[in-house]
Amino acid sequence: MIPKGRDDMARRRARGEGTLFRDGSGQWVARLRVGGRVRVKKGRTQRECADWLADLKRQVAGGVDVCDKSTVAEYLEHWLSVARAGLRHNTWMGYCQSVRKHIVPFVGDLRLADLRPDHVQRFYSDRLAAGVGPSAVSRCHKVLHRALGQAVRWGVVVRNVADLVEKPAEPRAVVRALSGGEVQGLLLAARGERLEGLYYVAVVTGMRIGELLGLRWSDVDWERQAVSVSRQVSRVCGGGLVFQSVKTAAGNRMVALGEDGLDVLRAQRVRVVAWGEFAGERWVEGDLIFPNRKGTALEPRRVGLEFRAVCDRAGLGAVRFHDLRHTSASLMLRARVPARVVSERLGHSDVGLTLNVYSHVIEEMQSEAAAAIEAAVRPIVMELPG
């Protein structure tokens, strides 16, 4: 029971404090007058309305126009249009899919000023319950967090509610790495294939397929025995193949090669020159190390198909081309190459990322580490005199 007169007392609060009371139907009502306009919230519980009122007052104090009726959907569309210039096309298309397919249908009708952490948390839970994959829900969180972070910087809201929710668990990628013996079998099965050089360089450098297909002969420093990685081949959604700069500063790197690697490149050079002579006027000179037989960029999906055929001949089963990158990292770590060096060769932005992705390799090396340290400190056993 509410004491008699409590509603009247609530209505007589100081200006800017707002009111909280029960109406004739027993519902709780929160009301706040802002700049001559009134915002009203009705709810079943006092706590619900009190929290809404406190949040609204916090936004007013932060300079937010709480009377703006813009919805979450309207804001996100505006954010996407502004963010487009600073994003890669495929990244922007991925953001659009997360926003339009998942986020907007669930919370898009809410006013941006009214979006609360529990709305976002419920959105994640409902998407997972509806059978949407954890990876897709995790991407939604990243997009929403970034968009609301921009809203805070623009002064549209005073807090990023995505900071206040439990982030969806992102499934850990299953890493398949070949053993040294399996790599040798793969390279033997590829002997004489047009892409045998590509497979070898992929294993010894750990480069991504797009980076490999974007390499030019001008990127090879024969004296320093290294290759410069600065661009990649990508497929634009709704378009064809394009050359783009690598995504991060760490991705722009020099990767050293040994004598065997340089010999493979020399053989590849001979192969490419022969292709050019055979193609004649149809040849398009792009200075590519791994072009197709016309000199233009190889189609990554075509590379994947040919690679799977080679793996089948080698008896390796289901192996993706990207697994050669995992193979390179695993082989280097097992060979005691420092994790920082491995990270630099892979183009990771942080050595912590390398250690996290390949933690299984580190765990498997624990027993070897234990044996090594024990051998190093083992005392010499001396026989006592008889």
Steps between C-alpha positions, in 0.01 A plus 500: 500500500618853421447747785230755439633816343815337356396562141440867576842528664662340195324746271635797698871419453738775400529598134727263311465224757209332327209318658434139584149387595220248449209593282136404546548160336782407740778537242819678592570819307822699468489848354768756423457848353787599270505837323125540494439141385406205719636147482281233657567136579246247628596167652385218721760558771632801686858386436449493124370857491754626753788359293357660186468834673856483639639412157306783335628752754855376445460558126360849555798581723729378224345736247304238308178604330276243665197632313655394171274226368765337279481124515786253525434403137521861382822560689665181373415582138651846548809348664543250215487778242764703686724203580503370143783728385739365763426129456595239244205415278469143626524616863227758443279241331546272801397784731190562288402135523535495880301822536219429254459127543541469877522823703230716343223236497543457876583842648466730199161644603628617838595864541877523519472694824295216651734214408607322818752224579221250564362562150838410352549200728157367411579552133810277525313232694206493261722482191689204646175332603369549145791299366722785381863389524722633782738652245220703342376622840855590599534705180176679586649595836814639337297705252257631762783583741684694231188686388399599853856601579476748215164619635672580831775695322237692302315585821187317389505277811698522820599134531560198284248248631686221317776550760259391772393162365657157505662457162397194299758224521691484174568141396863410482615418149603141436860510381626223271877490464691245293804320633835528329447160339155598373643819347762298318229267368297801385792655314584168333137464386518854356819434304452625145179690585474865392451605866773291663709811566202672660448212744866501603516876559172483694646243739836668559366855536156453659352764269127520438375397158409858406849619593664227294290575193581871530879451500701662220851428383588853607414393857792254505827628647744239370796644693322510835329170423158633594159577355306818574131454581296816443186406308255219445247372250140523621161436345266796536143404584299542183817555297822336390853463628686811614841576646482664843755600759534261794258573783740588782838661552630167632386332180733727303821308556818337367509120509840333472563201274776241500696377199240232428225761495697719260559199272125437495443861394762470226322191366169686520652786300596260221146357505336844478724610211401184310132574560548851365669378185227245441219751559654759267274801452250362747752539782430783746819608671433565868840401644321233706699213649201267504273604209267291292606393151396838359700707747207627709415422860413144594151436635539399868208259478664328202820466701300336777351245262836404353651480846232261622566275200870485591415423864278214385785353297727535802242323718466793739121522505322831560765773511438866418759720333491723810618200702840546337526823701423308819749235393773761455439647845488161671818376334686818596389480863595133522839591355546739797465816289413780748130583506572866418682401182212269405256783565697741279518250213127439519421871513317481832446832675592354838704201613214426742279419201756249378527336841121485532435347156780247538467434872444131425853480362639667812306257720634202309854629552455519879625146561804566283567820695473313830748234386741764373506704821534191715792383291665839540487498881543128561793453745788268425455183704827413671579164645579502869834346604465138618 
